[in-house]
Amino acid sequence: MGCRRTDDILRLLSNFPKAKHGILENKVVTVDDLYSNASCEQMAVLVYLHAMADYNDVKNNYAFMELAMQTPLINKQSFMLPMGLIIAQTALVSNDWGNIYPAMNYYVNSPEIKDMRPKAIELVMEYINEYKEYANE
């Protein structure tokens, strides 16, 4: 685990609201505690932050994404966008550029609940559209 990522995780754990989640004050909070008590939206953000801290750690990033996908909000755009970014990052690191655009297009457009500002989606897709020409047929 890289130093920056370790520092970020330790900062998150040190500020974790133990009492709110029924965790004894003297217990050391673990990454598992953090993920198991996070809301769906918080889980999406944690997965995205983990991926951005070490985008070459495809195996762990994908595992965290799969854990997050077990939560019930897969129909919300704000939840699915970070998941799509993990899939796109995995494809990029694997030199599978043909799956970057289709994955993001699906993860951004398939949720029924469009709870993100159109400008935010536009900014993300502006970059992702660069990979459209590589899309697998």
Accessible surface in RSA format (square Angstrom, percent):
REM  Atomic radii and reference values for relative SASA: ProtOr
REM  Chains: A
REM  Algorithm: Lee & Richards
REM  Probe-radius: 1.40
REM  Slices: 20
REM RES _ NUM      All-atoms   Total-Side   Main-Chain    Non-polar    All polar
REM                ABS   REL    ABS   REL    ABS   REL    ABS   REL    ABS   REL
RES MET A   1   144.13  74.6  66.94  44.3  77.19 183.8  62.92  53.5  81.21 107.6
RES GLY A   2    42.50  52.4   0.00   N/A  42.50  52.4  37.80 103.7   4.70  10.5
RES CYS A   3    98.83  74.8  84.23  93.9  14.60  34.3  42.14 106.8  56.69  61.1
RES ARG A   4   152.03  63.8 145.25  74.0   6.77  16.1  73.93 101.0  78.10  47.3
RES ARG A   5    16.40   6.9  15.47   7.9   0.92   2.2   4.44   6.1  11.95   7.2
RES THR A   6    42.93  30.5  42.71  43.3   0.22   0.5  38.64  51.9   4.29   6.5
RES ASP A   7    68.60  48.1  64.52  64.2   4.08   9.7  17.93  42.2  50.67  50.5
RES ASP A   8    46.86  32.8  45.25  45.0   1.61   3.8  21.38  50.3  25.48  25.4
RES ILE A   9    24.93  14.2  24.93  18.6   0.00   0.0  24.93  18.0   0.00   0.0
RES LEU A  10   103.43  57.6 100.44  71.9   2.99   7.5 100.81  70.8   2.62   7.1
RES ARG A  11   137.30  57.6 131.92  67.2   5.39  12.8  59.69  81.6  77.62  47.0
RES LEU A  12    68.99  38.4  64.16  45.9   4.83  12.1  65.55  46.0   3.44   9.3
RES LEU A  13    23.15  12.9  19.40  13.9   3.76   9.5  19.55  13.7   3.60   9.7
RES SER A  14    89.49  75.6  49.44  66.0  40.04  92.2  50.75 108.1  38.74  54.3
RES ASN A  15   111.28  76.7  84.47  81.6  26.82  64.6  32.43  78.0  78.86  76.2
RES PHE A  16    22.00  11.0   8.59   5.3  13.41  34.9  10.85   6.6  11.14  31.9
RES PRO A  17    66.33  48.3  53.84  49.1  12.49  45.4  66.33  54.8   0.00   0.0
RES LYS A  18    39.20  19.1  35.74  21.9   3.46   8.2  15.12  13.6  24.08  25.6
RES ALA A  19    88.59  81.5  63.17  97.5  25.43  57.8  69.58  98.0  19.01  50.4
RES LYS A  20   161.52  78.8 122.36  75.1  39.16  93.2  82.42  74.2  79.10  84.3
RES HIS A  21    60.15  32.9  34.34  23.9  25.81  66.0  23.45  24.2  36.70  42.7
RES GLY A  22    69.86  86.2   0.00   N/A  69.86  86.2  37.65 103.3  32.22  72.2
RES ILE A  23    22.44  12.8  13.78  10.3   8.66  20.9  17.48  12.6   4.95  13.4
RES LEU A  24   133.46  74.3 128.82  92.2   4.64  11.7 132.10  92.8   1.35   3.6
RES GLU A  25   131.44  75.5 117.81  89.1  13.63  32.5  67.28 130.1  64.16  52.4
RES ASN A  26   135.43  93.4 101.36  98.0  34.07  82.0  47.22 113.6  88.22  85.3
RES LYS A  27    84.53  41.2  76.50  46.9   8.03  19.1  76.46  68.8   8.08   8.6
RES VAL A  28   123.08  81.0 114.04 103.2   9.04  21.8 117.81 102.4   5.27  14.3
RES VAL A  29     9.23   6.1   1.79   1.6   7.44  17.9   1.79   1.6   7.44  20.2
RES THR A  30    62.11  44.2  58.06  58.9   4.05   9.7  58.59  78.7   3.52   5.3
RES VAL A  31    43.63  28.7  41.13  37.2   2.50   6.0  41.13  35.7   2.50   6.8
RES ASP A  32   112.04  78.5 108.84 108.3   3.20   7.6  29.78  70.1  82.25  82.0
RES ASP A  33    22.72  15.9  22.49  22.4   0.23   0.5   0.18   0.4  22.54  22.5
RES LEU A  34    17.14   9.5  16.96  12.1   0.18   0.4  16.96  11.9   0.18   0.5
RES TYR A  35    14.46   6.8  12.94   7.4   1.52   4.0   9.31   7.0   5.15   6.3
RES SER A  36    91.13  77.0  51.54  68.8  39.59  91.2  51.81 110.3  39.32  55.1
RES ASN A  37    45.06  31.1  29.07  28.1  15.99  38.5   5.37  12.9  39.68  38.4
RES ALA A  38    20.40  18.8   2.29   3.5  18.11  41.2   5.47   7.7  14.93  39.6
RES SER A  39    52.08  44.0  38.69  51.6  13.39  30.8  46.63  99.3   5.45   7.6
RES CYS A  40    15.11  11.4  12.02  13.4   3.09   7.3   0.00   0.0  15.11  16.3
RES GLU A  41    65.28  37.5  63.66  48.2   1.62   3.9  43.04  83.2  22.25  18.2
RES GLN A  42    99.26  55.5  95.86  70.1   3.40   8.1  33.55  71.4  65.71  49.8
RES MET A  43     7.72   4.0   7.72   5.1   0.00   0.0   7.72   6.6   0.00   0.0
RES ALA A  44     1.34   1.2   1.34   2.1   0.00   0.0   1.34   1.9   0.00   0.0
RES VAL A  45    81.74  53.8  80.72  73.1   1.02   2.5  81.74  71.0   0.00   0.0
RES LEU A  46    17.12   9.5  15.39  11.0   1.73   4.3  15.39  10.8   1.73   4.6
RES VAL A  47     0.20   0.1   0.05   0.0   0.16   0.4   0.05   0.0   0.16   0.4
RES TYR A  48    73.37  34.3  73.37  41.7   0.00   0.0  40.78  30.6  32.59  40.2
RES LEU A  49    91.19  50.8  87.21  62.4   3.99  10.0  87.61  61.5   3.58   9.6
RES HIS A  50    15.29   8.4  10.42   7.2   4.87  12.5  11.60  12.0   3.69   4.3
RES ALA A  51     0.28   0.3   0.28   0.4   0.00   0.0   0.28   0.4   0.00   0.0
RES MET A  52    73.57  38.1  62.30  41.2  11.28  26.8  35.96  30.6  37.61  49.8
RES ALA A  53    26.11  24.0   5.29   8.2  20.82  47.4   5.63   7.9  20.48  54.2
RES ASP A  54    48.03  33.6  43.69  43.5   4.34  10.3  11.74  27.6  36.29  36.2
RES TYR A  55   114.97  53.7 114.23  65.0   0.74   1.9  68.19  51.2  46.78  57.7
RES ASN A  56    99.52  68.6  81.65  78.9  17.87  43.0  25.11  60.4  74.41  71.9
RES ASP A  57    27.61  19.3  20.17  20.1   7.44  17.6  13.28  31.3  14.33  14.3
RES VAL A  58    30.11  19.8  28.08  25.4   2.03   4.9  28.61  24.9   1.50   4.1
RES LYS A  59   178.43  87.0 165.84 101.8  12.59  30.0 115.81 104.2  62.63  66.7
RES ASN A  60    67.91  46.8  67.51  65.2   0.40   1.0   2.09   5.0  65.82  63.6
RES ASN A  61     3.09   2.1   2.93   2.8   0.16   0.4   2.17   5.2   0.92   0.9
RES TYR A  62    81.20  37.9  81.20  46.2   0.00   0.0  44.15  33.2  37.05  45.7
RES ALA A  63    51.94  47.8  43.69  67.4   8.25  18.8  45.79  64.5   6.15  16.3
RES PHE A  64    42.83  21.4  42.65  26.4   0.18   0.5  42.83  26.0   0.00   0.0
RES MET A  65     7.19   3.7   7.19   4.8   0.00   0.0   7.19   6.1   0.00   0.0
RES GLU A  66    88.96  51.1  85.58  64.7   3.38   8.0  26.00  50.3  62.96  51.4
RES LEU A  67    73.84  41.1  70.05  50.1   3.79   9.5  71.28  50.1   2.56   6.9
RES ALA A  68     0.00   0.0   0.00   0.0   0.00   0.0   0.00   0.0   0.00   0.0
RES MET A  69    51.66  26.8  38.45  25.4  13.21  31.4  38.74  32.9  12.92  17.1
RES GLN A  70   142.89  79.9 106.62  77.9  36.28  86.4  45.17  96.1  97.72  74.1
RES THR A  71    26.56  18.9  20.69  21.0   5.87  14.0  23.01  30.9   3.55   5.4
RES PRO A  72   116.12  84.6  84.55  77.1  31.57 114.8  96.21  79.4  19.91 123.7
RES LEU A  73    47.72  26.6  47.33  33.9   0.38   1.0  47.72  33.5   0.00   0.0
RES ILE A  74    88.29  50.2  82.08  61.2   6.21  15.0  82.08  59.1   6.21  16.8
RES ASN A  75    58.36  40.2  57.57  55.6   0.80   1.9  24.22  58.3  34.14  33.0
RES LYS A  76    42.02  20.5  42.02  25.8   0.00   0.0   9.27   8.3  32.75  34.9
RES GLN A  77    10.00   5.6  10.00   7.3   0.00   0.0   0.00   0.0  10.00   7.6
RES SER A  78    34.59  29.2  24.65  32.9   9.94  22.9  23.59  50.2  11.00  15.4
RES PHE A  79     0.01   0.0   0.01   0.0   0.00   0.0   0.01   0.0   0.00   0.0
RES MET A  80     9.08   4.7   9.08   6.0   0.00   0.0   9.08   7.7   0.00   0.0
RES LEU A  81    12.64   7.0  12.64   9.0   0.00   0.0  12.64   8.9   0.00   0.0
RES PRO A  82    15.84  11.5  15.84  14.4   0.00   0.0  15.84  13.1   0.00   0.0
RES MET A  83     0.00   0.0   0.00   0.0   0.00   0.0   0.00   0.0   0.00   0.0
RES GLY A  84     0.00   0.0   0.00   N/A   0.00   0.0   0.00   0.0   0.00   0.0
RES LEU A  85    35.00  19.5  32.62  23.3   2.38   6.0  32.69  23.0   2.31   6.2
RES ILE A  86     0.84   0.5   0.73   0.5   0.11   0.3   0.73   0.5   0.11   0.3
RES ILE A  87    31.97  18.2  31.21  23.3   0.75   1.8  31.21  22.5   0.75   2.0
RES ALA A  88     6.95   6.4   6.11   9.4   0.84   1.9   6.43   9.1   0.51   1.4
RES GLN A  89    28.28  15.8  25.94  19.0   2.34   5.6   5.72  12.2  22.56  17.1
RES THR A  90    30.07  21.4  29.89  30.3   0.18   0.4  28.56  38.4   1.52   2.3
RES ALA A  91     7.40   6.8   3.65   5.6   3.75   8.5   7.07  10.0   0.33   0.9
RES LEU A  92    53.90  30.0  49.44  35.4   4.46  11.2  49.44  34.7   4.46  12.0
RES VAL A  93    55.53  36.5  30.49  27.6  25.04  60.3  37.41  32.5  18.12  49.2
RES SER A  94    70.05  59.2  40.09  53.5  29.96  69.0  32.87  70.0  37.18  52.1
RES ASN A  95   125.92  86.8 101.21  97.8  24.71  59.5  24.40  58.7 101.52  98.1
RES ASP A  96    53.03  37.1  48.86  48.6   4.17   9.9  17.39  40.9  35.64  35.5
RES TRP A  97    96.46  38.7  94.13  45.6   2.33   5.5  92.54  49.3   3.92   6.4
RES GLY A  98     7.64   9.4   0.00   N/A   7.64   9.4   2.42   6.6   5.22  11.7
RES ASN A  99    57.18  39.4  57.00  55.1   0.19   0.4  11.35  27.3  45.84  44.3
RES ILE A 100     3.40   1.9   3.40   2.5   0.00   0.0   3.40   2.4   0.00   0.0
RES TYR A 101    31.92  14.9  31.92  18.2   0.00   0.0  14.11  10.6  17.81  22.0
RES PRO A 102    49.21  35.9  40.09  36.5   9.12  33.1  44.66  36.9   4.55  28.3
RES ALA A 103    14.48  13.3   6.62  10.2   7.86  17.9  13.89  19.6   0.59   1.6
RES MET A 104     0.00   0.0   0.00   0.0   0.00   0.0   0.00   0.0   0.00   0.0
RES ASN A 105    51.89  35.8  51.67  49.9   0.22   0.5   0.07   0.2  51.82  50.1
RES TYR A 106   127.66  59.6 120.62  68.6   7.04  18.3  85.09  63.9  42.57  52.5
RES TYR A 107    31.68  14.8  31.68  18.0   0.00   0.0   8.02   6.0  23.66  29.2
RES VAL A 108     0.95   0.6   0.95   0.9   0.00   0.0   0.95   0.8   0.00   0.0
RES ASN A 109    83.84  57.8  69.68  67.3  14.16  34.1  26.96  64.9  56.88  55.0
RES SER A 110    48.83  41.3  21.10  28.2  27.73  63.9  26.59  56.6  22.24  31.2
RES PRO A 111     2.93   2.1   0.06   0.1   2.87  10.4   2.03   1.7   0.90   5.6
RES GLU A 112   141.71  81.4 115.80  87.6  25.91  61.7  42.11  81.5  99.60  81.3
RES ILE A 113    83.31  47.4  79.26  59.0   4.06   9.8  83.31  60.0   0.00   0.0
RES LYS A 114   112.94  55.1  82.87  50.8  30.07  71.6  79.56  71.6  33.38  35.6
RES ASP A 115    61.40  43.0  25.49  25.4  35.92  84.9  32.39  76.2  29.02  28.9
RES MET A 116    45.90  23.8  29.55  19.6  16.34  38.9  35.20  29.9  10.70  14.2
RES ARG A 117   189.28  79.5 183.20  93.4   6.08  14.5  67.47  92.2 121.81  73.8
RES PRO A 118   112.29  81.8 104.62  95.4   7.67  27.9 109.92  90.8   2.37  14.7
RES LYS A 119   120.28  58.7 117.06  71.8   3.22   7.7  81.94  73.8  38.34  40.8
RES ALA A 120    31.17  28.7  25.01  38.6   6.17  14.0  29.36  41.4   1.81   4.8
RES ILE A 121    24.48  13.9  24.47  18.2   0.01   0.0  24.48  17.6   0.00   0.0
RES GLU A 122    91.93  52.8  83.58  63.2   8.35  19.9  36.04  69.7  55.89  45.6
RES LEU A 123   101.82  56.7  91.54  65.5  10.29  25.9  91.94  64.6   9.89  26.6
RES VAL A 124    37.01  24.4  30.87  27.9   6.14  14.8  36.75  31.9   0.26   0.7
RES MET A 125    22.03  11.4  22.03  14.6   0.00   0.0  22.03  18.7   0.00   0.0
RES GLU A 126   109.11  62.6 101.77  77.0   7.34  17.5  38.86  75.2  70.25  57.4
RES TYR A 127   127.44  59.5 122.55  69.7   4.89  12.7 105.44  79.2  22.00  27.1
RES ILE A 128     4.76   2.7   4.76   3.5   0.00   0.0   4.76   3.4   0.00   0.0
RES ASN A 129    71.33  49.2  60.73  58.7  10.61  25.5  19.85  47.8  51.48  49.8
RES GLU A 130   117.17  67.3 105.21  79.6  11.97  28.5  31.86  61.6  85.31  69.7
RES TYR A 131    26.08  12.2  26.08  14.8   0.00   0.0   9.08   6.8  17.00  21.0
RES LYS A 132   116.04  56.6 110.10  67.6   5.93  14.1  60.66  54.6  55.38  59.0
RES GLU A 133   146.19  83.9 102.57  77.6  43.62 103.9  43.78  84.7 102.41  83.6
RES TYR A 134    98.79  46.1  83.00  47.2  15.79  41.1  57.17  43.0  41.62  51.3
RES ALA A 135    27.48  25.3  18.38  28.4   9.10  20.7  18.38  25.9   9.10  24.1
RES ASN A 136    87.80  60.5  65.19  63.0  22.61  54.4  30.20  72.7  57.60  55.7
RES GLU A 137   213.46 122.5 143.37 108.5  70.09 166.9  96.72 187.1 116.74  95.3
END  Absolute sums over single chains surface
CHAIN  1 A     8366.2       7003.1       1363.0       4875.5       3490.7
END  Absolute sums over all chains
TOTAL          8366.2       7003.1       1363.0       4875.5       3490.7
